[in-house]
Amino acid sequence: MNKKGQSLITFVLFLPIIVLFIAFIIDVALSTLRKNKIDGIITTNMQIILESDIRDVNKIESVIKTNDDNIEVLARIDSDTLKIYVKDNNKSIYGKIVNNKEFNYCGSFVNKKINKKCG
């Protein structure tokens, strides 16, 4: 019996699964890089805003949006607390599955500290 074509058929059957798996790995990596980029942009700009004591909401939003056009920024100031809400408009599949496209940051104008876990 001739078994030369059997490995070729097996390879052709598993090729779509391998391609989808590699595409998913690349999508997860790009989504993670995007999340880290947004985190760096917000953290850096927020530290500068807190140290400079900038309290103009429109200026804060425009400064953050100049670094990345694919994000929606909403800034609020409550007494001495700056709250920044960021929504990423990235179209990654992994980002849609785990919903890692919304970020909330709080910072205090008094002690100049940033809290990444605020509501």
N, C-alpha and C positions, 0 to 999 in steps of 0.2 A: 504494500500500500504506500502511496506517495504522500508524504507529510510536509512537503516543502512550502505549500501555501497556507498551512495551518497557523504558523506564527504571524504571517502577514495579516490574516483575517483577525486574529486576536489583537494585533497592534491597531488596526483600523477601528475595531470596536471600542478600544480603550482610549483612543486619541481624543475624542471630544471631552471625555471626563478629565483627562490630563490638562487639556487646554482650559477648561472651565476652572479647574483647581488653580492653575497658574494665574489666570485672570483675577480670581478672587484674592489670591495672595498679593498681587500687585495693587488691587483696589484697596485692600486693608492698609498696605504700606502708604499709599498716597493719602488716604484718609487720615492716618496717624500723623503724617508729615504736615498736612493741612491744619490739623488741630493744634499741633505744636507751634506752627507759624502764627496762628491767630492768638494763641496764648502768649507768645513772645511779644507780638505787636501790642496787645492790650496791656500786659504787665509793664512794658517799658514806657508806653505813653502815659499810663495811669500814674506811674511813679513820678514822671516829669510834671504832670498836671498837679499832683498833690504837693510836690515840693515847690512848685511855682505859685501855688494857691490860686489857680485859675478856676473861677466859679461861673463862667459863661457856658451854658449848656450847648449852645449852637457851636461855639468855638471848639469845645471838647469833642463833639461829634464829628466836626469837619477835620480835626487833627487826626482822629483815628481812621476815618474813611480815606484819607489821602494815602495811607499805607496799603490799603487793600480795597478795591472797588466792589468785591463780591460779598461784602458783609453789610448787614443792616445794624446800625448802632443807635441805641436809645440811652441817653444819659439823664439821670435824675439827681438832684441835690436836695437832701433832707437834713436840715440844720448843718452839722459838720460832717456829714457822711455823703460820699459820692457813690452812686450806684450806676454801673454800666451794664446794659443788657445787649448782648451781641448775638445775631442770628446769621449763620453761614448759609450762603446760597449755593454751596457746592453740590454737584449732582452725583456724588458717588453712591454706589449701591449699598456698600457697607454702612455709610453714614446714614442712609435712610433706614436701614434695618435696626441699628442700635441707637438712632436718634441722637448722635453726638454733634448736632449742629447749633445748639443753643448754649451760650456761656453767660454766666452771671458773675460780676466782680463788684466788690464793695471796697471802699477805701475811706480812711479817716483823714480829714484835713488837720486834725489835732496832733496825732502821733505819726502821721505819714505812712501808715501801714496798709497793706493790701490784703484783703481776705477773698480768696477765690471761691469760697463756699458761702454764698449769701443768697437770700431768697427774694 
